[in-house]
Amino acid sequence: MRIGIATPTLAAGDAVGNDALGMGAALRAAGYDVDYFAKYTALPGVRPLEDLPRVLRDPGDAFIYHHSIDCDAGVRAVRELPCRRKVVKYHNVTPPGYYAKYNADVVAGCETGLKQVAALAATGCAVWADSAFNARDFRAVAPGRAVEELPPFHQTDLLAAAEPDAHAVAGLDGWGTLVLCVGRLAPNKNLLLAVDAFADYRSRFDPDARLALVGRPFPGYYEEVTARVEARGLGGSVMVPGPVTTAQLKALYLLADALLVTSDHEGFCVPLVEAMSLRTPVVAVPNAAVPDTAGDAARYAGTAGELAEALNAVIADRGERERQVARGVARYGEKFTTAAIARRCVELFEAV
């Protein structure tokens, strides 16, 4: 049997790309022959999506398609390939309204991607979702459909093995408290709330605290975030380094006193798992899939003032901090290690 794994974009370091690559590695370790397919990639050995009909010609082959945005070739392959085993891994599609002010192409890609969910559901293929939130989202389009939960593969093993890059935190280690936000600087992350919460925390509890906003900037929204930083008088207290290496990210997690997650919309939120694995406590807004992923390993709040108080409770109370860290480590070990996800992945595949 040959297994084809396809996604619009396949790149190491991207959340969907990490999941697709990790899934392929797990299935190869279980003895299966796996090929990768993508529309956009810089990775060697990945075939173009147009090759799918030529490669997966036998009904005994299998096809796994990762859906997160418009990909007509992927949807067509689910519908038309002769494979008896077909799976959609549903990563959720970001609601297009978040991008309406910034990029018409992204809006169009999200709008079409959402419409394609119904087309995928109509094929009758198996569906795996990153989280309970994503499963509910898919079933809203296809009521009654069975949707299995499978957390995404991620890079925590690489983080654990990486030697922290001390240059990434040069100067920060003498500044005291560090609050960390990790992920794209994109509208659905609601980083304006993170800046406001940090400003409140700094003014009420810790005037020397620093904030690091780590991730690839989304044009237009990035400028709004940096403008809010300046408007709150935080220009010297906020670091916006853009995307970082694995070694740099590990150094930031190890130095951080808390991970702050203020997203309005998340299909899973991998930084929560990274923080749990590296013993960084989490303060989060309980939106979308965040509670599914973090469970009791996060302290939840909603407004900027409440988030500031939650940060203070985690950072100032050493006992509470250690209890929360312990819950995170236990949750990571039970649900989110690579070995646990790989076992679940192979079980689900063999049950299709």
LINJO-V193527 format. One record per pair of residues at least 4 apart in sequence whose C-alpha atoms are under 6 Angstrom apart, sorted by the first residue. I is the first residue (numbers start at 1). J is the second residue. D is the distance in Angstrom with one decimal. If there is no record, write none. Layout:
BEGIN
i->{I;I}
j->{J;J}
d->{D;D}
END
This chain:
BEGIN
i->{1;2;2;2;3;3;3;3;4;4;4;4;5;5;5;6;6;6;6;7;7;8;8;9;9;9;9;10;10;10;11;12;12;14;18;18;19;19;19;22;26;27;28;36;37;37;37;37;38;38;39;39;52;59;59;59;60;61;62;62;62;63;64;64;64;65;66;66;67;67;68;68;68;69;69;69;69;70;70;70;72;76;77;79;86;87;87;87;88;89;89;90;91;92;92;96;96;98;98;99;99;102;109;127;128;128;128;129;129;129;129;130;130;130;130;131;133;134;135;139;156;156;158;159;162;163;164;164;164;165;165;165;168;177;178;178;178;178;178;179;179;179;179;180;180;180;180;181;181;181;182;182;183;184;184;184;185;185;185;185;186;188;188;188;189;189;190;190;192;193;194;196;197;197;197;198;200;201;201;202;202;203;210;210;211;212;212;212;213;214;215;215;216;216;217;218;229;229;230;230;244;252;258;258;258;259;260;260;261;262;262;264;265;266;266;267;268;275;275;276;276;277;279;281;282;283;283;283;284;285;285;285;286;286;290;291;294;297;297;297;301;301;311;312;313;314;332;333;338}
j->{61;33;34;61;34;61;62;63;34;35;36;63;36;64;65;36;37;38;65;38;66;38;39;38;39;40;41;17;38;41;17;17;18;18;22;154;23;152;153;153;342;32;32;46;46;47;48;49;48;49;48;49;56;82;83;84;83;83;83;85;86;86;86;87;88;88;88;89;90;91;91;92;93;93;109;110;113;109;112;113;76;80;81;123;125;125;126;127;127;128;129;129;130;134;267;107;110;187;188;103;107;220;113;147;147;148;149;134;135;149;150;149;150;151;152;149;289;267;147;143;160;274;162;250;247;247;247;250;251;247;248;251;248;209;209;210;211;256;257;211;256;257;258;211;212;259;260;213;259;260;214;215;215;215;216;217;215;216;217;218;218;263;264;265;263;264;262;263;225;197;262;304;304;307;308;202;308;205;308;206;207;207;237;238;238;238;239;240;240;242;242;243;242;243;222;222;234;235;234;235;248;256;280;281;282;282;283;284;284;284;285;287;288;288;289;289;289;279;280;328;329;329;325;325;298;298;299;300;300;300;301;302;290;291;294;295;298;324;327;328;306;307;315;316;317;321;336;337;342}
d->{5.1;5.0;5.9;5.0;4.7;5.9;4.7;5.7;5.9;4.9;5.8;4.8;4.9;4.8;5.9;5.9;4.5;5.6;4.9;5.2;5.1;5.1;5.0;5.6;5.9;4.7;5.8;4.8;6.0;5.1;5.0;5.7;5.6;5.9;5.9;5.5;5.9;5.0;4.3;5.3;5.4;5.6;4.8;5.1;5.4;4.7;5.4;5.3;5.3;5.3;5.7;5.7;5.8;5.1;4.2;5.4;5.9;5.2;5.3;4.7;5.8;4.8;5.9;4.7;5.8;4.9;5.9;4.7;5.2;6.0;5.2;5.4;4.9;5.7;5.9;5.4;4.4;4.9;5.3;3.9;6.0;5.9;5.3;5.9;5.4;5.6;4.7;5.6;4.9;4.8;5.7;4.8;5.9;5.9;5.5;4.8;5.3;5.7;6.0;5.9;5.8;5.7;5.9;5.1;5.6;4.7;5.5;5.6;5.4;4.9;5.8;5.8;5.2;4.6;5.8;5.8;5.1;6.0;5.8;4.8;6.0;5.7;6.0;5.9;5.5;5.9;4.7;5.5;4.6;5.0;4.9;5.8;5.2;4.7;5.9;4.9;5.7;4.9;5.5;4.8;5.8;5.9;5.2;5.9;5.0;4.8;5.9;4.9;5.8;5.3;4.9;6.0;4.8;4.5;4.8;6.0;6.0;5.9;4.6;5.6;5.2;5.9;5.4;5.5;3.9;6.0;5.8;5.1;5.8;6.0;6.0;5.8;4.1;5.8;5.3;6.0;5.9;5.5;4.4;4.7;4.7;5.7;4.9;5.8;4.7;5.8;4.7;6.0;5.0;5.5;4.8;4.4;5.1;4.9;5.5;5.6;5.3;6.0;5.7;5.2;5.9;5.9;5.8;5.0;5.6;4.8;5.0;5.8;4.5;5.8;5.2;5.7;5.4;5.6;5.5;5.4;5.3;6.0;4.8;4.6;5.4;5.9;5.4;5.5;4.8;5.5;4.9;5.8;5.0;5.5;5.3;5.4;5.7;5.5;6.0;5.1;5.8;5.7;5.2;4.5;5.5;5.2;6.0;5.5;5.8;5.1;4.8;5.8;5.9}
END
